[in-house]
Amino acid sequence: MQAVAPFKEAADIIKEEGGDVFKLCYQCGTCSATCPWNLVRSFIIRRIMHQAQLGLVDLEDDEMWLCATCGACVQRCPRGVEIIDVMRAMRRVITEVGVAKVPDSLRIAVKNISGVGNPLGEPQEKRADWAEGLDVKTYTKGTEILYFPGCVPAYDPKVKRVARAIANILNQAGVDFGILGTAETCCGESVRKTGSESLFQTLAQSNISAFQEAGVTKVVTTSPHCYHTFKNEYPELGGNFEVIHYSQFLAELIKDGRLKLSKEMNKKVTYNDPCYLGRHNGIYDEPRQVLQSVPGLELVEMLDSRENSLCCGGGGGRIWMETKKGERFSDIRVEQALEVGANVLAVACPYCMLNFEDSVLTLDKSDVMEIKDIAELVQEAI
């Protein structure tokens, strides 16, 4: 075991992030029993909590990087221990004190975010290229909505279609919206969850300044991770904006009659609740309301849904880390979707889309299962 307590910096970080949570934990093991990792391998969070209480943590153990921050353990902890904060503290010790190695793929992603503002390492000047050929303007003061596509929808060739679908829908509904393009940068959510707190602060201040300078008051996001960060973490740094996930906004547009869905869609669809939309922020109904508004669409629920939804495995920075074949939650989720007879697995998160599309390919199920974002289904129904 590597002793954390003798390092003053480490001890300070543990106290700052974890506070008195170590005293609250009484080793009941509920967190370990709840963790989705135990569906694919042994991961005893209780052991890490116990080691942290004693000031003895093996920071070179790969378990430090397993937590996907899905929130299932926090939701069920009888003592209200913020276990995610504990894991974040452990990672911060590693990244900021430098007592162990950061996984290579994560290190590269964080380096890219630090250098060019996105984990894919793409040039900042290309951040608005996803909107090429669409009627999308630059946000100016007085515009109703800032649409924030996020890094993956802005750059990833497989996910750009989601940002384009949302922009098309907003135009169809007559929404006055704009984007900041090169003035925006990564929200910093995965950076913070993997321990790079100082970089998170820099990214957050950059976005907050850009938003305030442009006169932004209302933000619609693609990613639940951006949504969570803007809504729950930016206010502590002076960034106070009205934040809405696009699925909420679409539900509002449909309810108000501004968006009419008329095309029949004879598909059996199941919906995956993203952790950062569902468990972390309690948004379960609006995505389903949108799907149920599509004519002819049959919505079916998987075994694990709503509060009990199974994580895709992409949170907590894990989307930028390697996951061994046979240890992917997304494989299990695709199988659950097939079990209820769905031919479309609907998502509302870019990380979910990346993981599920990969699973469909590796499981050789692309002939019987499509991965579609809710926005794509809505666009097809207009």
C-alpha positions in Angstrom: 0.0 0.0 0.0 1.1 3.5 -0.7 0.5 5.8 2.3 -1.4 9.0 1.4 -1.3 10.6 4.8 2.4 11.5 5.0 2.0 13.7 1.8 0.8 17.0 3.1 -0.6 18.0 -0.3 -2.4 14.7 -0.6 -3.9 15.0 2.8 -5.1 18.5 2.0 -6.7 17.3 -1.3 -8.5 14.4 0.4 -9.9 16.8 3.0 -10.9 19.4 0.5 -12.7 16.9 -1.8 -13.9 14.3 0.7 -14.4 16.3 3.8 -15.8 14.2 6.6 -17.2 11.5 4.3 -14.6 9.0 5.6 -16.1 9.4 9.0 -19.6 8.8 7.7 -18.8 5.6 5.9 -19.5 2.6 8.2 -18.5 -0.1 5.7 -21.9 -1.6 5.0 -20.8 -2.6 1.4 -23.9 -1.2 -0.3 -21.7 0.8 -2.7 -19.8 -2.3 -3.8 -23.0 -4.3 -4.3 -24.5 -1.5 -6.4 -21.5 -0.7 -8.6 -22.1 -1.9 -12.3 -18.4 -3.0 -12.5 -19.4 -6.0 -10.5 -21.4 -7.2 -13.5 -18.1 -7.7 -15.4 -15.3 -7.9 -12.8 -14.6 -7.4 -9.1 -14.4 -3.8 -7.9 -14.8 -3.3 -4.2 -15.4 0.4 -3.5 -15.8 -0.4 0.1 -12.2 -1.5 0.3 -11.0 1.8 -1.2 -13.2 3.7 1.2 -11.7 1.8 4.1 -8.2 2.4 2.9 -8.9 6.1 2.5 -10.2 6.2 6.1 -6.9 4.8 7.3 -4.9 7.1 5.1 -3.6 4.1 3.1 -4.4 3.9 -0.5 -2.7 2.1 -3.4 -2.7 4.9 -5.9 -1.0 2.7 -8.5 -3.9 0.3 -8.5 -5.9 0.5 -11.8 -9.1 0.6 -9.7 -8.4 4.3 -9.1 -9.5 4.8 -12.7 -12.5 2.5 -12.9 -15.2 4.6 -11.4 -17.5 6.0 -14.2 -19.2 8.4 -11.7 -22.6 6.9 -12.6 -24.0 7.8 -9.2 -25.6 4.4 -8.5 -23.6 4.0 -5.3 -24.3 7.5 -4.0 -28.0 7.1 -4.7 -28.2 4.0 -2.5 -25.7 4.9 0.3 -27.6 4.8 3.6 -25.2 7.4 5.0 -25.2 9.9 2.2 -21.6 9.5 1.4 -20.5 11.4 -1.7 -18.4 8.5 -3.0 -17.7 10.2 -6.3 -16.0 13.0 -4.5 -13.8 10.5 -2.8 -12.8 8.9 -6.1 -12.2 12.4 -7.5 -10.0 13.2 -4.6 -7.9 10.0 -5.1 -7.4 10.9 -8.8 -6.5 14.5 -7.9 -3.8 13.2 -5.7 -2.4 11.2 -8.6 -2.6 14.0 -11.2 -1.6 17.0 -9.0 0.8 15.5 -6.6 2.2 13.1 -9.1 2.5 10.0 -7.0 1.3 7.5 -9.7 0.8 7.2 -13.4 -2.3 8.5 -15.3 -3.5 6.0 -18.0 -1.9 6.9 -21.4 -5.1 7.4 -23.3 -6.6 9.7 -20.6 -3.3 11.7 -20.4 -3.4 12.3 -24.1 -7.1 13.4 -24.0 -6.4 15.8 -21.1 -3.3 17.2 -22.9 -5.5 17.8 -26.0 -8.1 19.6 -23.9 -5.4 21.8 -22.3 -3.8 22.6 -25.6 -6.7 23.0 -28.1 -9.8 22.9 -25.9 -11.1 19.5 -27.0 -10.2 15.9 -26.2 -9.9 14.8 -29.8 -7.0 17.2 -30.5 -8.8 19.0 -33.3 -8.0 22.6 -34.2 -10.0 25.2 -32.3 -10.7 27.1 -35.5 -12.7 24.1 -36.8 -15.0 24.0 -33.8 -18.0 25.3 -35.8 -17.4 23.3 -38.9 -20.1 20.8 -37.9 -22.7 23.6 -38.8 -21.4 24.1 -42.4 -24.2 24.5 -44.9 -26.8 25.0 -42.1 -28.6 28.1 -41.2 -26.8 28.7 -37.9 -25.7 32.1 -36.8 -23.1 33.3 -34.4 -24.7 34.2 -31.0 -25.1 37.9 -30.4 -26.6 39.7 -27.4 -30.4 39.5 -27.4 -30.5 36.0 -29.1 -32.9 33.8 -27.2 -30.8 30.6 -27.0 -27.2 29.7 -27.0 -26.8 26.2 -28.4 -23.7 24.5 -27.0 -23.0 21.4 -29.0 -20.0 20.2 -26.9 -16.7 18.6 -28.0 -17.8 15.2 -29.3 -20.8 16.5 -31.4 -18.6 19.3 -32.7 -15.7 17.2 -33.8 -16.4 13.5 -34.0 -17.5 12.5 -37.5 -19.9 9.8 -36.2 -21.7 12.2 -33.8 -21.7 15.5 -35.8 -25.0 14.3 -37.2 -26.6 14.9 -33.8 -25.6 18.5 -33.5 -26.8 19.0 -37.1 -30.2 17.4 -36.3 -30.7 19.6 -33.3 -29.8 22.7 -35.3 -32.3 21.7 -38.0 -35.0 21.0 -35.5 -34.5 24.4 -33.8 -34.7 26.1 -37.2 -37.9 24.2 -38.0 -39.5 25.3 -34.8 -38.5 28.9 -35.4 -36.2 29.2 -32.4 -33.9 32.2 -32.3 -30.6 30.6 -31.5 -26.9 30.9 -32.1 -23.5 29.3 -31.3 -20.2 30.7 -30.1 -18.1 28.5 -32.3 -14.4 29.2 -31.7 -15.2 31.2 -28.6 -16.3 28.1 -26.7 -14.1 25.4 -25.2 -14.6 22.1 -23.4 -16.9 22.3 -20.5 -14.3 20.5 -18.3 -16.6 17.9 -16.8 -14.4 14.8 -17.5 -11.3 16.8 -16.7 -12.6 17.5 -13.2 -13.8 14.0 -12.6 -10.3 12.7 -13.5 -8.6 15.0 -11.0 -7.3 17.9 -13.1 -8.9 20.5 -11.0 -6.8 23.5 -12.0 -7.4 22.8 -15.7 -11.2 22.5 -15.0 -11.1 26.0 -13.3 -9.3 27.4 -16.4 -11.8 25.9 -18.8 -14.8 27.0 -16.8 -13.6 30.5 -16.4 -13.0 30.7 -20.2 -16.5 29.6 -21.0 -18.1 31.8 -18.3 -16.2 34.8 -19.7 -17.3 34.0 -23.2 -20.9 33.5 -22.2 -21.0 36.7 -20.2 -19.2 38.7 -22.9 -21.8 37.6 -25.5 -24.7 38.3 -23.2 -25.8 34.7 -22.8 -28.7 34.0 -20.4 -30.1 30.7 -21.6 -28.0 27.6 -22.8 -29.3 24.5 -24.5 -26.8 21.6 -24.4 -26.4 18.3 -26.4 -24.5 16.5 -23.7 -25.8 15.7 -20.2 -22.3 16.1 -19.0 -22.1 19.7 -20.2 -25.6 20.2 -18.8 -24.6 19.0 -15.4 -21.4 21.1 -15.3 -23.0 24.3 -16.5 -26.0 23.9 -14.2 -24.4 22.6 -11.0 -20.7 23.5 -11.0 -20.3 26.7 -12.9 -22.4 28.8 -10.5 -19.7 28.3 -7.8 -17.4 30.1 -10.1 -19.7 32.9 -11.0 -21.4 31.4 -14.0 -25.1 31.7 -13.5 -27.1 30.8 -16.6 -30.4 29.1 -17.3 -29.4 25.6 -18.5 -31.6 23.2 -20.4 -30.8 19.8 -22.0 -32.0 19.6 -25.5 -34.5 16.8 -24.8 -36.2 19.1 -22.3 -36.3 21.9 -24.8 -37.8 19.6 -27.5 -40.5 18.4 -25.1 -41.3 22.1 -24.4 -41.5 22.9 -28.1 -43.8 20.0 -28.8 -46.0 20.8 -25.9 -46.3 24.4 -27.0 -47.1 23.4 -30.6 -44.0 25.0 -32.0 -42.7 21.6 -33.2 -45.1 19.3 -35.1 -44.2 15.6 -35.7 -46.3 14.2 -38.5 -44.3 11.4 -40.2 -45.3 7.9 -39.2 -42.4 5.9 -37.8 -43.0 2.2 -37.3 -40.2 1.4 -35.0 -39.9 -0.3 -31.7 -37.6 1.9 -29.6 -36.1 1.6 -26.2 -34.4 4.5 -24.4 -31.3 4.5 -22.3 -31.3 7.0 -19.4 -27.9 8.7 -19.3 -26.5 8.8 -15.8 -25.9 12.6 -15.9 -29.4 13.3 -17.1 -31.2 10.8 -15.0 -29.6 9.9 -11.7 -27.6 13.1 -11.3 -30.3 15.5 -12.4 -33.6 13.7 -12.2 -34.6 14.1 -15.8 -36.5 11.0 -16.9 -39.9 12.1 -18.3 -39.0 14.7 -21.0 -37.0 12.4 -23.2 -39.8 9.8 -23.1 -42.4 12.5 -23.8 -40.5 13.4 -27.0 -40.3 9.8 -28.1 -43.9 9.2 -27.4 -44.8 12.2 -29.6 -43.4 10.5 -32.7 -46.3 9.0 -34.6 -46.2 5.2 -34.8 -43.2 4.8 -32.5 -43.6 2.1 -29.9 -41.6 2.8 -26.7 -40.5 -0.2 -24.6 -38.5 -0.2 -21.4 -35.4 -2.3 -20.7 -34.8 -4.3 -17.6 -32.8 -1.5 -16.0 -34.4 1.9 -16.6 -35.0 5.3 -15.0 -33.3 5.4 -11.5 -31.9 1.9 -12.1 -30.5 2.6 -15.6 -27.3 0.8 -16.4 -24.3 3.1 -17.1 -22.8 3.0 -20.6 -19.4 3.2 -19.0 -18.4 6.6 -20.5 -18.6 8.9 -17.5 -15.9 9.9 -15.1 -13.5 10.3 -18.0 -13.7 6.6 -18.9 -14.8 7.5 -22.4 -11.1 8.5 -23.0 -9.7 5.3 -21.4 -9.4 1.8 -22.7 -11.9 -0.8 -21.6 -11.2 -4.4 -22.1 -13.5 -6.5 -24.2 -15.7 -8.4 -21.9 -15.8 -5.5 -19.4 -18.0 -3.1 -21.3 -21.3 -2.1 -19.7 -22.4 -1.0 -23.1 -22.3 -4.6 -24.4 -24.8 -5.6 -21.6 -27.0 -2.7 -22.4 -27.3 -3.6 -26.1 -28.2 -7.1 -25.1 -30.9 -5.7 -22.8 -32.3 -3.6 -25.7 -32.4 -6.7 -27.9 -34.2 -8.7 -25.1 -37.2 -6.4 -25.2 -37.5 -6.7 -28.9 -36.3 -3.1 -29.8 -34.7 -2.4 -33.1 -33.6 1.1 -32.1 -31.7 2.0 -28.9 -32.4 5.7 -28.4 -29.8 7.9 -26.6 -29.5 11.4 -25.4 -25.8 11.6 -24.7 -22.8 11.6 -27.0 -20.8 9.2 -24.8 -23.7 6.7 -24.8 -23.8 6.9 -28.6 -20.1 6.2 -29.0 -20.1 3.3 -26.6 -23.3 1.7 -27.9 -22.3 2.0 -31.6 -19.0 0.4 -30.7 -20.8 -2.5 -28.9 -23.3 -3.0 -31.8 -20.3 -3.5 -34.1 -18.2 -5.7 -31.8 -21.3 -7.9 -30.9 -22.1 -8.1 -34.7 -25.6 -6.8 -34.1 -25.7 -3.9 -36.6 -28.2 -5.8 -38.7 -30.8 -5.9 -35.9 -30.0 -2.9 -33.8 -29.7 0.8 -34.7 -28.3 3.5 -32.3 -30.2 6.7 -32.8 -30.1 10.0 -30.8 -33.6 11.3 -29.9 -32.9 14.3 -32.0 -32.3 12.1 -35.1 -35.7 10.4 -34.5 -37.4 13.7 -34.2 -35.8 15.0 -37.3 -37.0 12.0 -39.2 -40.6 12.5 -37.9 -40.8 16.2 -39.0 
